[in-house]
Amino acid sequence: MKVVEAILDGRDAIGIMPTGGGKSLCYQFPAILSDGVTLVISPLISLMADQVSSLVGLGIPSAFLNSSLSAQEYWRTMNEARRGGYKILYIAPERLDTEPFLELASVLDVSMVAVDEAHCISQWGQNFRPSYLKIADFIGRMKRRPVVSAFTATATMRVREDIISRLRLRNPLVEISGFDRENLYFEVRKPENKNRELMSILAGRKTKNGIVYCSTRKSVESVHELLLRNGLKATRYHAGLSDEERKKNQDDFLYDRMSIMVATNAFGMGIDKSNVHFIVHYNMPKNIESYYQEAGRAGRDGSDAECFLLYSPTDHRTNQFLIEKSIEENPDLDDSQRAELLEKDMLLLKEMTFYAFTDGCLRRFILKYFGDESRPYCGNCGSCLLSFEEVDATSCAISIIYCVHQINAKGWPFGKTMVADVLKGSQSEKILKSGLNRIEKFAALSDVPRQRILSIIDHLVQDGYLSVTGDKYPVLALGKRARECVAPGFEYIVKTPKAKDPPPKAVKAGKQAEAEGGAGGPGSEELFEELRKVRAGLAAEARIPAYVVFHDSTLREMCRLQPTDEESFMLLSGVGKAKLERYGKRFLDAIRSYRQKERPC
C-alpha cells in the first residue's frame, strides 16, 4: 500500500479511506516495522480500548492514555512507556499539553505521530474539536520531528486542505482510496408514522444486528421503549446515561447479548463491530459526513448491509436547534468563530436535506459530495431500485411560488409549514390574525394532500425556485429561478415512489444466506451458530468483544472450508500464529464434532 511505503520511507502521509477500509493498518504496520514508539492521537476512548485489545492479542505491546484509566493505571502505563515497553501508544488530544505527558514525550523515541479522525482538526469537518489544534504545536516541541500521518473516512477537498495546513504536513502523500462502499444499500423513506415504519423495517431483520440512530436523548429513550415493548433485544446509548450504564450497554451490543443499539451520534466512532447488518437513521443527521460515517458502520466485514434514513420535516428544525445550541455552548470559540461555524454548519445541513429529497441515485449524490465520480445508476439504492413515477406538479409549483411571493409582500415571511397551511386554507388563529386568509393563493391547493405540498416545496428549494433564509428560523423566499415559472411552456415534473418494495439487494442477500447455510451444505447455518457460541465463550473469558476473536467473515470461511487440522486452519483469512495458539483448538474441536455428526461412520 502506498501510504505504508511512504511512511516507511520517512514521508508524511494523509489517507482518506471509507469506514472499514483499513485505515488503522496504515499506521499499525509501519509502527511495528519501525524503531521506537508510534503515538496515535484519537478522540475515541472506545477505539483505543478495542484496538489495544486486538494488538495485544496479536502479541504487539500497546497501551492507551485517556480518562477511562484510574490514577494508578495511568501512572503504570506512563512508567512502562518511559521504559520503552510499547510499540504503539494511543493518546487523547486533550492530554497533549499536560506537563506529565510533555515530560514523557521528551524522553520517548517517537518514530511517528498518527492522527486518527483527522477531520476533527477542520472547521469544515463534521466534528470539529478545538483540542486538535494543539497537535501541530505538540509535534513542534519534540526534539526530533517524527513522520506525521493523518487518517479519516470522510473528507471533502476543503477538509483535506485544512488537515494538511493545520497539521503542517511536509510534502505529504495524499492517498484517497475512494469513498464507495458497494456492499451498502441506501434508501430514504418519508413515512407519516416513523414508529410504524421503523417496526416494519425491523420485523424482517429480527436475527440481524443493527444500530438505530436518533438525534436527541429523548428520541433514544422513546424508540428504545418502543423496541422493548415489541419484544426486541435492544439497548441504548447516549450522553445522559452514567458511565457504567453506557459501558454495560455498549458491551452488551459488542458481545452480541443485544442485537439492536438505539443511540445518539455519541455511539459508534471507533466501534469496530464487524457484524452490523443494518443502520436506521430515525432522524436525519446534521450533515452528509456524519451520515456516511454512521452508515458506514454497517457491513464492515464486506457482507451486504442496509442503510435507511427516515425523514420528516421536523428533522431540519431539530438539527438547526442542535447546531445553534452546540456552537453557543462551546467555550473554546470566539464570536467570529461561532459565526463562521454556524454559517458552515447550516450549509452542510442544507446539503443533507437535498440528499433526503433527491430523486437521483443516492450513492452518486454521496460520492459526488466527496468529489468522487460515479455512474448515474448504482443498482443498489432506493432511487435506483424502487419503482418511481413522474408526476406533473406544474400547477402546484406555480401556486406555491406565487404564495411565497404574496406572503413575503405582506411582510410576513414564514417557513414551509405555514406556507402549506395557507395553501390548504387553514383557519388557524395565526393565519387569520396576519391576514393571510385574504391573499389570492389562500386555499389554492385545498384538495392536495398536505404532505405532497411539503414535498414539492422541498423539491422547489433543491431546484433553486425557492430559497431558505433566516438567521434563527428558516423562512421561504423566492429563489434565483423563480421567474421561470411565468415563462411560456413552463413545466415542473417530480419523481415520486410508487411503492415500497423490499430492497432487491436484501432479498438477494437472504437467498445467498440460505444457499450458504442450508442444512448439510458446506456453509451450514447450524455450524455457523456453533462457531458463534465458541467465539462468544472465548470472548467472555477474555473480556473482549466477539469480533476481536474472529470476524463473522472468518467464521463463514470456517463453515465453507471446515478445516480439521492446524495447517488448514492457518490458511483462513484473519488467522495468524497467535490466534491459532489462543483459539484454534476450540474451533477445530467444534468443526470436527460437527463433521462427525453430519457424516456418521
ROLOMI-506511 format. One record per residue (C-alpha): x, y, z; chain; residue in one letter. Coordinates in steps of 0.1 Angstrom, whole numbers, always signed. Example, Ala and Ser with C-alpha at 12.3 -4.5 7.8 and 13.67 -1.06 7.14 Angstrom:
% ROLOMI-506511
> xx	yy	zz	cadena	residuo
> +123	-45	+78	A	A .
> +137	-11	+71	A	S .
% end
This chain:
% ROLOMI-506511
> xx	yy	zz	cadena	residuo
> +0	+0	+0	A	M .
> +13	+34	-10	A	K .
> +6	+50	+24	A	V .
> +26	+24	+43	A	V .
> +55	+26	+18	A	E .
> +56	+64	+21	A	A .
> +56	+63	+59	A	I .
> +84	+37	+60	A	L .
> +103	+60	+36	A	D .
> +100	+88	+61	A	G .
> +74	+108	+43	A	R .
> +43	+124	+58	A	D .
> +10	+110	+45	A	A .
> -27	+115	+46	A	I .
> -51	+86	+40	A	G .
> -88	+91	+31	A	I .
> -104	+57	+33	A	M .
> -140	+46	+38	A	P .
> -150	+31	+72	A	T .
> -138	-5	+73	A	G .
> -112	+3	+46	A	G .
> -81	-5	+67	A	G .
> -70	+30	+80	A	K .
> -57	+16	+112	A	S .
> -35	-9	+94	A	L .
> -18	+20	+75	A	C .
> -2	+32	+108	A	Y .
> +0	-1	+126	A	Q .
> +22	-18	+100	A	F .
> +48	+10	+99	A	P .
> +47	+12	+138	A	A .
> +56	-25	+141	A	I .
> +83	-23	+115	A	L .
> +99	+9	+127	A	S .
> +122	+15	+157	A	D .
> +108	+34	+187	A	G .
> +71	+41	+195	A	V .
> +42	+54	+174	A	T .
> +19	+79	+191	A	L .
> -17	+76	+178	A	V .
> -38	+106	+186	A	I .
> -75	+98	+188	A	S .
> -106	+113	+204	A	P .
> -122	+79	+208	A	L .
> -119	+61	+241	A	I .
> -137	+30	+227	A	S .
> -114	+29	+196	A	L .
> -83	+30	+218	A	M .
> -96	+1	+240	A	A .
> -107	-20	+211	A	D .
> -75	-16	+191	A	Q .
> -52	-21	+220	A	V .
> -71	-53	+228	A	S .
> -67	-65	+192	A	S .
> -30	-55	+191	A	L .
> -21	-71	+224	A	V .
> -40	-102	+212	A	G .
> -16	-103	+183	A	L .
> +14	-100	+205	A	G .
> +21	-63	+198	A	I .
> +28	-43	+230	A	P .
> +4	-14	+230	A	S .
> -15	+8	+255	A	A .
> -36	+39	+258	A	F .
> -38	+70	+279	A	L .
> -72	+86	+285	A	N .
> -97	+94	+311	A	S .
> -110	+59	+315	A	S .
> -79	+48	+334	A	L .
> -76	+51	+371	A	S .
> -47	+72	+385	A	A .
> -28	+40	+393	A	Q .
> -33	+25	+358	A	E .
> -24	+59	+342	A	Y .
> +10	+61	+360	A	W .
> +17	+25	+355	A	R .
> +12	+30	+317	A	T .
> +34	+61	+318	A	M .
> +62	+43	+335	A	N .
> +61	+13	+311	A	E .
> +61	+37	+282	A	A .
> +91	+55	+296	A	R .
> +109	+22	+297	A	R .
> +102	+16	+260	A	G .
> +76	-11	+267	A	G .
> +52	-2	+239	A	Y .
> +53	-1	+201	A	K .
> +20	+18	+198	A	I .
> +7	+43	+224	A	L .
> -28	+58	+220	A	Y .
> -34	+93	+235	A	I .
> -64	+117	+236	A	A .
> -57	+151	+221	A	P .
> -67	+169	+253	A	E .
> -37	+154	+271	A	R .
> -10	+166	+247	A	L .
> -2	+198	+265	A	D .
> -3	+183	+301	A	T .
> +30	+185	+319	A	E .
> +33	+148	+327	A	P .
> +28	+138	+290	A	F .
> +51	+165	+277	A	L .
> +78	+153	+300	A	E .
> +72	+117	+288	A	L .
> +73	+127	+251	A	A .
> +106	+145	+257	A	S .
> +123	+111	+265	A	V .
> +104	+88	+241	A	L .
> +119	+77	+208	A	D .
> +89	+86	+187	A	V .
> +91	+73	+151	A	S .
> +56	+85	+140	A	M .
> +26	+106	+151	A	V .
> -6	+92	+136	A	A .
> -37	+114	+138	A	V .
> -69	+94	+136	A	D .
> -103	+110	+128	A	E .
> -82	+139	+113	A	A .
> -113	+157	+100	A	H .
> -117	+169	+136	A	C .
> -90	+195	+130	A	I .
> -110	+213	+104	A	S .
> -139	+236	+110	A	Q .
> -153	+222	+77	A	W .
> -152	+187	+91	A	G .
> -183	+172	+107	A	Q .
> -169	+171	+142	A	N .
> -145	+200	+147	A	F .
> -126	+197	+180	A	R .
> -105	+227	+191	A	P .
> -83	+203	+211	A	S .
> -70	+190	+177	A	Y .
> -54	+224	+171	A	L .
> -28	+215	+198	A	K .
> -13	+187	+177	A	I .
> +10	+208	+154	A	A .
> +24	+227	+184	A	D .
> +30	+195	+203	A	F .
> +49	+180	+173	A	I .
> +69	+212	+170	A	G .
> +81	+209	+206	A	R .
> +96	+174	+200	A	M .
> +134	+172	+199	A	K .
> +132	+153	+166	A	R .
> +103	+157	+142	A	R .
> +88	+123	+136	A	P .
> +69	+112	+105	A	V .
> +33	+126	+107	A	V .
> +4	+108	+92	A	S .
> -34	+116	+92	A	A .
> -64	+94	+86	A	F .
> -101	+99	+82	A	T .
> -130	+82	+65	A	A .
> -148	+113	+52	A	T .
> -132	+145	+39	A	A .
> -141	+169	+12	A	T .
> -114	+188	-7	A	M .
> -117	+217	+17	A	R .
> -113	+194	+47	A	V .
> -82	+177	+32	A	R .
> -66	+211	+26	A	E .
> -73	+221	+62	A	D .
> -58	+189	+76	A	I .
> -26	+194	+56	A	I .
> -23	+231	+66	A	S .
> -32	+228	+103	A	R .
> -10	+197	+109	A	L .
> +18	+214	+90	A	R .
> +24	+182	+69	A	L .
> +55	+183	+47	A	R .
> +50	+173	+11	A	N .
> +26	+146	+22	A	P .
> +15	+117	+1	A	L .
> -23	+121	-3	A	V .
> -40	+87	-8	A	E .
> -77	+86	-15	A	I .
> -89	+50	-18	A	S .
> -124	+60	-29	A	G .
> -155	+66	-8	A	F .
> -177	+40	-24	A	D .
> -190	+11	-2	A	R .
> -205	-11	-28	A	E .
> -219	-36	-3	A	N .
> -242	-9	+14	A	L .
> -278	-4	+2	A	Y .
> -291	+32	+7	A	F .
> -327	+42	+10	A	E .
> -346	+73	+21	A	V .
> -382	+70	+34	A	R .
> -406	+98	+43	A	K .
> -432	+80	+65	A	P .
> -462	+95	+80	A	E .
> -455	+75	+112	A	N .
> -419	+68	+119	A	K .
> -425	+43	+147	A	N .
> -447	+22	+124	A	R .
> -421	+24	+96	A	E .
> -392	+15	+120	A	L .
> -411	-16	+132	A	M .
> -418	-26	+96	A	S .
> -380	-24	+88	A	I .
> -371	-43	+120	A	L .
> -397	-70	+115	A	A .
> -378	-87	+87	A	G .
> -344	-84	+105	A	R .
> -350	-100	+139	A	K .
> -319	-122	+137	A	T .
> -296	-94	+125	A	K .
> -276	-68	+144	A	N .
> -282	-31	+137	A	G .
> -280	+4	+150	A	I .
> -309	+29	+152	A	V .
> -295	+65	+153	A	Y .
> -316	+92	+169	A	C .
> -308	+129	+171	A	S .
> -318	+135	+207	A	T .
> -316	+116	+241	A	R .
> -354	+119	+243	A	K .
> -358	+101	+209	A	S .
> -334	+74	+220	A	V .
> -355	+68	+251	A	E .
> -388	+66	+233	A	S .
> -375	+44	+205	A	V .
> -358	+21	+229	A	H .
> -390	+17	+249	A	E .
> -409	+10	+216	A	L .
> -385	-18	+207	A	L .
> -386	-33	+242	A	L .
> -425	-33	+241	A	R .
> -423	-52	+209	A	N .
> -400	-79	+223	A	G .
> -368	-69	+206	A	L .
> -334	-73	+222	A	K .
> -324	-37	+222	A	A .
> -302	-15	+244	A	T .
> -295	+23	+244	A	R .
> -266	+47	+245	A	Y .
> -265	+85	+250	A	H .
> -245	+111	+270	A	A .
> -272	+113	+296	A	G .
> -266	+78	+309	A	L .
> -240	+71	+336	A	S .
> -205	+59	+325	A	D .
> -213	+25	+340	A	E .
> -245	+21	+321	A	E .
> -230	+33	+288	A	R .
> -201	+8	+292	A	K .
> -225	-21	+300	A	K .
> -249	-13	+271	A	N .
> -220	-9	+247	A	Q .
> -206	-43	+258	A	D .
> -240	-59	+255	A	D .
> -241	-49	+219	A	F .
> -205	-57	+211	A	L .
> -207	-91	+228	A	Y .
> -239	-99	+208	A	D .
> -260	-101	+240	A	R .
> -282	-74	+225	A	M .
> -289	-72	+187	A	S .
> -300	-36	+184	A	I .
> -284	-4	+197	A	M .
> -305	+27	+199	A	V .
> -282	+57	+202	A	A .
> -273	+93	+196	A	T .
> -242	+100	+175	A	N .
> -222	+97	+208	A	A .
> -221	+60	+199	A	F .
> -202	+43	+172	A	G .
> -170	+62	+164	A	M .
> -142	+37	+168	A	G .
> -165	+8	+174	A	I .
> -151	-20	+152	A	D .
> -180	-43	+152	A	K .
> -179	-63	+120	A	S .
> -214	-79	+120	A	N .
> -236	-48	+119	A	V .
> -262	-57	+92	A	H .
> -283	-25	+91	A	F .
> -283	+11	+101	A	I .
> -315	+31	+105	A	V .
> -314	+68	+110	A	H .
> -346	+76	+128	A	Y .
> -338	+113	+124	A	N .
> -318	+130	+96	A	M .
> -282	+138	+107	A	P .
> -268	+173	+105	A	K .
> -245	+167	+75	A	N .
> -235	+141	+49	A	I .
> -202	+134	+65	A	E .
> -218	+123	+98	A	S .
> -245	+103	+79	A	Y .
> -220	+85	+57	A	Y .
> -196	+78	+86	A	Q .
> -225	+64	+107	A	E .
> -240	+44	+78	A	A .
> -205	+30	+72	A	G .
> -206	+12	+105	A	R .
> -227	-14	+87	A	A .
> -211	-42	+66	A	G .
> -176	-37	+78	A	R .
> -168	-73	+70	A	D .
> -178	-68	+34	A	G .
> -211	-85	+35	A	S .
> -243	-69	+22	A	D .
> -258	-44	+46	A	A .
> -287	-18	+45	A	E .
> -288	+19	+55	A	C .
> -322	+35	+59	A	F .
> -329	+72	+65	A	L .
> -364	+81	+79	A	L .
> -370	+118	+71	A	Y .
> -396	+142	+84	A	S .
> -398	+180	+82	A	P .
> -392	+184	+119	A	T .
> -357	+169	+114	A	D .
> -344	+201	+98	A	H .
> -357	+223	+126	A	R .
> -343	+199	+153	A	T .
> -309	+199	+137	A	N .
> -309	+237	+134	A	Q .
> -316	+240	+171	A	F .
> -289	+215	+180	A	L .
> -263	+232	+158	A	I .
> -270	+266	+173	A	E .
> -270	+252	+208	A	K .
> -237	+234	+204	A	S .
> -220	+264	+190	A	I .
> -233	+288	+216	A	E .
> -223	+265	+245	A	E .
> -187	+259	+232	A	N .
> -164	+279	+254	A	P .
> -134	+274	+231	A	D .
> -149	+296	+203	A	L .
> -149	+333	+200	A	D .
> -177	+353	+183	A	D .
> -161	+353	+148	A	S .
> -155	+315	+150	A	Q .
> -191	+310	+162	A	R .
> -205	+330	+132	A	A .
> -182	+311	+108	A	E .
> -192	+277	+122	A	L .
> -229	+285	+122	A	L .
> -228	+295	+85	A	E .
> -208	+264	+76	A	K .
> -230	+240	+96	A	D .
> -262	+254	+81	A	M .
> -247	+249	+46	A	L .
> -239	+213	+55	A	L .
> -274	+208	+68	A	L .
> -288	+222	+35	A	K .
> -268	+196	+16	A	E .
> -281	+168	+39	A	M .
> -317	+179	+32	A	T .
> -310	+178	-5	A	F .
> -299	+142	-2	A	Y .
> -332	+134	+15	A	A .
> -351	+147	-14	A	F .
> -330	+138	-44	A	T .
> -348	+115	-69	A	D .
> -314	+106	-84	A	G .
> -291	+78	-74	A	C .
> -284	+82	-36	A	L .
> -249	+67	-39	A	R .
> -240	+91	-67	A	R .
> -252	+120	-46	A	F .
> -229	+110	-17	A	I .
> -199	+102	-38	A	L .
> -203	+135	-58	A	K .
> -203	+154	-25	A	Y .
> -169	+140	-16	A	F .
> -156	+147	-51	A	G .
> -158	+111	-63	A	D .
> -172	+104	-98	A	E .
> -196	+75	-103	A	S .
> -221	+62	-128	A	R .
> -256	+77	-127	A	P .
> -272	+43	-118	A	Y .
> -257	+23	-90	A	C .
> -282	-5	-89	A	G .
> -281	-7	-51	A	N .
> -301	+22	-36	A	C .
> -337	+31	-31	A	G .
> -338	+56	-60	A	S .
> -323	+31	-85	A	C .
> -342	+1	-74	A	L .
> -376	+13	-62	A	L .
> -403	+19	-88	A	S .
> -407	+57	-95	A	F .
> -432	+75	-115	A	E .
> -430	+110	-129	A	E .
> -458	+134	-118	A	V .
> -467	+167	-133	A	D .
> -465	+191	-104	A	A .
> -466	+223	-126	A	T .
> -498	+237	-112	A	S .
> -489	+230	-76	A	C .
> -454	+245	-81	A	A .
> -467	+278	-96	A	I .
> -493	+281	-67	A	S .
> -465	+276	-41	A	I .
> -441	+301	-57	A	I .
> -469	+327	-60	A	Y .
> -480	+320	-24	A	C .
> -444	+326	-11	A	V .
> -442	+358	-31	A	H .
> -476	+371	-18	A	Q .
> -467	+362	+18	A	I .
> -433	+380	+16	A	N .
> -450	+410	+0	A	A .
> -472	+413	+31	A	K .
> -440	+415	+52	A	G .
> -447	+382	+70	A	W .
> -420	+357	+59	A	P .
> -428	+322	+71	A	F .
> -414	+287	+68	A	G .
> -428	+259	+46	A	K .
> -452	+246	+73	A	T .
> -471	+280	+73	A	M .
> -470	+282	+35	A	V .
> -485	+247	+33	A	A .
> -512	+258	+58	A	D .
> -521	+289	+38	A	V .
> -523	+268	+6	A	L .
> -545	+243	+23	A	K .
> -568	+270	+36	A	G .
> -562	+266	+73	A	S .
> -583	+288	+96	A	Q .
> -557	+289	+123	A	S .
> -555	+320	+145	A	E .
> -521	+329	+133	A	K .
> -532	+329	+96	A	I .
> -564	+349	+104	A	L .
> -545	+374	+126	A	K .
> -519	+381	+99	A	S .
> -545	+384	+72	A	G .
> -530	+356	+50	A	L .
> -565	+343	+45	A	N .
> -571	+372	+22	A	R .
> -542	+366	-3	A	I .
> -550	+353	-37	A	E .
> -535	+318	-32	A	K .
> -552	+311	+1	A	F .
> -568	+276	-1	A	A .
> -555	+273	-37	A	A .
> -543	+237	-30	A	L .
> -571	+227	-6	A	S .
> -576	+194	-24	A	D .
> -539	+185	-24	A	V .
> -525	+164	+5	A	P .
> -505	+185	+29	A	R .
> -476	+161	+28	A	Q .
> -474	+164	-10	A	R .
> -473	+202	-8	A	I .
> -444	+200	+17	A	L .
> -426	+175	-6	A	S .
> -430	+198	-37	A	I .
> -417	+228	-16	A	I .
> -386	+208	-8	A	D .
> -381	+199	-45	A	H .
> -385	+236	-54	A	L .
> -359	+246	-28	A	V .
> -335	+219	-41	A	Q .
> -340	+230	-77	A	D .
> -335	+267	-70	A	G .
> -370	+280	-75	A	Y .
> -373	+288	-38	A	L .
> -346	+295	-12	A	S .
> -344	+292	+26	A	V .
> -332	+322	+45	A	T .
> -333	+334	+81	A	G .
> -308	+337	+109	A	D .
> -327	+319	+136	A	K .
> -357	+303	+119	A	Y .
> -358	+290	+83	A	P .
> -382	+310	+61	A	V .
> -390	+307	+24	A	L .
> -381	+332	-2	A	A .
> -380	+333	-39	A	L .
> -350	+316	-55	A	G .
> -329	+326	-85	A	K .
> -351	+305	-108	A	R .
> -385	+317	-95	A	A .
> -391	+339	-126	A	R .
> -390	+308	-148	A	E .
> -425	+298	-136	A	C .
> -441	+326	-156	A	V .
> -423	+317	-188	A	A .
> -445	+302	-216	A	P .
> -444	+264	-216	A	G .
> -431	+261	-180	A	F .
> -434	+226	-167	A	E .
> -424	+211	-134	A	Y .
> -421	+173	-131	A	I .
> -412	+155	-99	A	V .
> -405	+118	-93	A	K .
> -423	+100	-65	A	T .
> -421	+63	-55	A	P .
> -450	+41	-65	A	K .
> -445	+16	-37	A	A .
> -420	+5	-11	A	K .
> -410	-30	-22	A	D .
> -383	-49	-2	A	P .
> -348	-39	-13	A	P .
> -337	-63	-40	A	P .
> -303	-65	-25	A	K .
> -317	-76	+8	A	A .
> -337	-103	-9	A	V .
> -306	-114	-28	A	K .
> -286	-114	+5	A	A .
> -313	-136	+21	A	G .
> -312	-161	-7	A	K .
> -274	-162	-6	A	Q .
> -275	-169	+31	A	A .
> -300	-197	+25	A	E .
> -277	-212	-1	A	A .
> -246	-209	+22	A	E .
> -264	-220	+53	A	G .
> -287	-248	+40	A	G .
> -288	-279	+62	A	A .
> -260	-301	+54	A	G .
> -244	-277	+30	A	G .
> -208	-266	+31	A	P .
> -217	-233	+48	A	G .
> -242	-248	+72	A	S .
> -260	-222	+94	A	E .
> -260	-248	+121	A	E .
> -222	-249	+121	A	L .
> -221	-211	+120	A	F .
> -242	-209	+151	A	E .
> -220	-234	+169	A	E .
> -189	-214	+160	A	L .
> -206	-182	+172	A	R .
> -211	-199	+206	A	K .
> -175	-209	+207	A	V .
> -165	-173	+199	A	R .
> -189	-159	+225	A	A .
> -174	-181	+252	A	G .
> -138	-172	+243	A	L .
> -147	-135	+242	A	A .
> -165	-137	+276	A	A .
> -135	-155	+292	A	E .
> -111	-128	+278	A	A .
> -135	-99	+284	A	R .
> -131	-87	+248	A	I .
> -157	-81	+221	A	P .
> -165	-112	+200	A	A .
> -151	-97	+167	A	Y .
> -117	-94	+184	A	V .
> -116	-132	+184	A	V .
> -127	-135	+148	A	F .
> -150	-116	+125	A	H .
> -181	-131	+110	A	D .
> -164	-134	+76	A	S .
> -138	-157	+92	A	T .
> -165	-179	+108	A	L .
> -182	-181	+74	A	R .
> -149	-192	+58	A	E .
> -146	-219	+85	A	M .
> -181	-231	+76	A	C .
> -171	-233	+39	A	R .
> -137	-249	+43	A	L .
> -143	-268	+75	A	Q .
> -106	-272	+84	A	P .
> -98	-301	+108	A	T .
> -61	-295	+115	A	D .
> -38	-266	+124	A	E .
> -22	-264	+90	A	E .
> -55	-258	+72	A	S .
> -68	-236	+100	A	F .
> -39	-213	+94	A	M .
> -50	-208	+58	A	L .
> -82	-190	+69	A	L .
> -82	-152	+65	A	S .
> -79	-135	+99	A	G .
> -59	-163	+114	A	V .
> -23	-159	+125	A	G .
> +0	-179	+147	A	K .
> -11	-161	+179	A	A .
> -48	-167	+172	A	K .
> -41	-202	+162	A	L .
> -24	-209	+196	A	E .
> -50	-190	+215	A	R .
> -83	-201	+199	A	Y .
> -75	-228	+173	A	G .
> -82	-259	+194	A	K .
> -117	-248	+205	A	R .
> -128	-240	+169	A	F .
> -112	-271	+155	A	L .
> -129	-293	+181	A	D .
> -163	-277	+172	A	A .
> -157	-283	+134	A	I .
> -146	-319	+140	A	R .
> -177	-325	+162	A	S .
> -200	-311	+135	A	Y .
> -184	-331	+107	A	R .
> -188	-363	+128	A	Q .
> -224	-355	+134	A	K .
> -231	-348	+97	A	E .
> -211	-378	+84	A	R .
> -215	-406	+109	A	P .
> -194	-437	+104	A	C .
% end
